[in-house]
Amino acid sequence: MNITKTREEGKLKVKLEGRLDTSTAPELERELGEALDNVTDLTLDFAELAYISSAGLRVLLTTQKRMNKQGNMVIQNANDDVKEVFEVTGFIDILTVE
């Protein structure tokens, strides 16, 4: 998985490419943990994300909880397969998906 971060003042955009699964979720968790200080707006761009597993969902949930305390988090450009995972798991009601 490739992770590209773009920061502008209190805004952070993270673009994910590839698969967010058991082997890549710890990397994303580490990257976000280091990058979220002083961030009030987090955008996750999933245009190039092909797959998400339960390990990836856990990272999103943890990140959402943190962002609820310091700002907001939006997921953009998720493909139909990823959106279906959000719907089946109920995450569509927890996350802001555009």
PADODREN-482419 format. One record per residue (C-alpha): residue number from 1; x, y, z. Coordinates in nm, 2 decimals, padded with zeros to 4 digits. Example, Ala and Ser with C-alpha at 12.3 -4.5 7.8 and 13.67 -1.06 7.14 Angstrom:
% residues 2
+-----+--------+--------+--------+
! pos !     px !     py !     pz !
+-----+--------+--------+--------+
!   1 !  01.23 ! -00.45 !  00.78 !
!   2 !  01.37 ! -00.11 !  00.71 !
+-----+--------+--------+--------+
***
This chain:
% residues 98
+-----+--------+--------+--------+
! pos !     px !     py !     pz !
+-----+--------+--------+--------+
!   1 !  00.00 !  00.00 !  00.00 !
!   2 !  00.12 !  00.35 ! -00.08 !
!   3 !  00.03 !  00.64 !  00.16 !
!   4 !  00.06 !  01.00 !  00.04 !
!   5 !  00.01 !  01.28 !  00.29 !
!   6 ! -00.05 !  01.65 !  00.21 !
!   7 ! -00.06 !  01.89 !  00.49 !
!   8 ! -00.19 !  02.25 !  00.49 !
!   9 ! -00.22 !  02.43 !  00.82 !
!  10 ! -00.48 !  02.23 !  01.02 !
!  11 ! -00.58 !  02.02 !  00.72 !
!  12 ! -00.44 !  01.68 !  00.63 !
!  13 ! -00.52 !  01.48 !  00.32 !
!  14 ! -00.42 !  01.11 !  00.31 !
!  15 ! -00.44 !  00.92 ! -00.02 !
!  16 ! -00.43 !  00.54 !  00.00 !
!  17 ! -00.34 !  00.32 ! -00.29 !
!  18 ! -00.36 ! -00.06 ! -00.28 !
!  19 ! -00.50 ! -00.28 ! -00.01 !
!  20 ! -00.57 ! -00.18 !  00.35 !
!  21 ! -00.55 ! -00.52 !  00.53 !
!  22 ! -00.38 ! -00.70 !  00.81 !
!  23 ! -00.04 ! -00.65 !  00.67 !
!  24 ! -00.08 ! -00.28 !  00.59 !
!  25 ! -00.31 ! -00.15 !  00.86 !
!  26 ! -00.03 ! -00.11 !  01.12 !
!  27 !  00.16 !  00.11 !  00.88 !
!  28 ! -00.14 !  00.34 !  00.83 !
!  29 ! -00.20 !  00.35 !  01.20 !
!  30 !  00.16 !  00.45 !  01.26 !
!  31 !  00.15 !  00.72 !  00.99 !
!  32 ! -00.17 !  00.87 !  01.11 !
!  33 ! -00.06 !  00.86 !  01.48 !
!  34 !  00.24 !  01.07 !  01.39 !
!  35 !  00.06 !  01.31 !  01.16 !
!  36 ! -00.27 !  01.40 !  01.34 !
!  37 ! -00.13 !  01.64 !  01.60 !
!  38 ! -00.29 !  01.98 !  01.54 !
!  39 ! -00.51 !  01.85 !  01.26 !
!  40 ! -00.87 !  01.97 !  01.26 !
!  41 ! -00.97 !  01.84 !  00.92 !
!  42 ! -00.87 !  01.50 !  00.80 !
!  43 ! -00.96 !  01.38 !  00.45 !
!  44 ! -00.89 !  01.02 !  00.35 !
!  45 ! -00.89 !  00.98 ! -00.03 !
!  46 ! -00.98 !  00.62 ! -00.12 !
!  47 ! -00.99 !  00.66 ! -00.50 !
!  48 ! -00.70 !  00.41 ! -00.54 !
!  49 ! -00.79 !  00.19 ! -00.25 !
!  50 ! -00.89 ! -00.15 ! -00.39 !
!  51 ! -00.98 ! -00.34 ! -00.07 !
!  52 ! -01.03 ! -00.29 !  00.31 !
!  53 ! -01.04 ! -00.56 !  00.57 !
!  54 ! -01.15 ! -00.57 !  00.94 !
!  55 ! -00.80 ! -00.46 !  01.04 !
!  56 ! -00.84 ! -00.15 !  00.82 !
!  57 ! -01.18 ! -00.08 !  00.96 !
!  58 ! -01.03 ! -00.09 !  01.31 !
!  59 ! -00.77 !  00.18 !  01.21 !
!  60 ! -01.05 !  00.39 !  01.07 !
!  61 ! -01.26 !  00.36 !  01.39 !
!  62 ! -00.96 !  00.45 !  01.61 !
!  63 ! -00.89 !  00.75 !  01.38 !
!  64 ! -01.25 !  00.86 !  01.38 !
!  65 ! -01.27 !  00.85 !  01.76 !
!  66 ! -00.95 !  01.07 !  01.78 !
!  67 ! -01.08 !  01.31 !  01.52 !
!  68 ! -01.42 !  01.34 !  01.70 !
!  69 ! -01.22 !  01.51 !  01.98 !
!  70 ! -01.02 !  01.75 !  01.76 !
!  71 ! -01.21 !  01.81 !  01.44 !
!  72 ! -01.36 !  01.61 !  01.17 !
!  73 ! -01.28 !  01.32 !  00.93 !
!  74 ! -01.42 !  01.26 !  00.58 !
!  75 ! -01.36 !  00.96 !  00.35 !
!  76 ! -01.38 !  01.05 ! -00.02 !
!  77 ! -01.39 !  00.85 ! -00.35 !
!  78 ! -01.44 !  00.51 ! -00.20 !
!  79 ! -01.53 !  00.25 ! -00.47 !
!  80 ! -01.84 !  00.04 ! -00.45 !
!  81 ! -01.67 ! -00.26 ! -00.29 !
!  82 ! -01.53 ! -00.05 ! -00.01 !
!  83 ! -01.86 !  00.12 !  00.04 !
!  84 ! -02.03 ! -00.22 !  00.05 !
!  85 ! -01.80 ! -00.32 !  00.34 !
!  86 ! -01.89 !  00.00 !  00.52 !
!  87 ! -02.26 ! -00.07 !  00.47 !
!  88 ! -02.25 ! -00.44 !  00.58 !
!  89 ! -02.05 ! -00.36 !  00.89 !
!  90 ! -02.25 ! -00.05 !  00.99 !
!  91 ! -01.95 !  00.17 !  00.95 !
!  92 ! -02.15 !  00.38 !  00.70 !
!  93 ! -02.34 !  00.52 !  01.01 !
!  94 ! -02.02 !  00.60 !  01.20 !
!  95 ! -01.80 !  00.75 !  00.92 !
!  96 ! -01.86 !  01.04 !  00.69 !
!  97 ! -01.84 !  00.90 !  00.34 !
!  98 ! -01.87 !  01.13 !  00.04 !
+-----+--------+--------+--------+
***
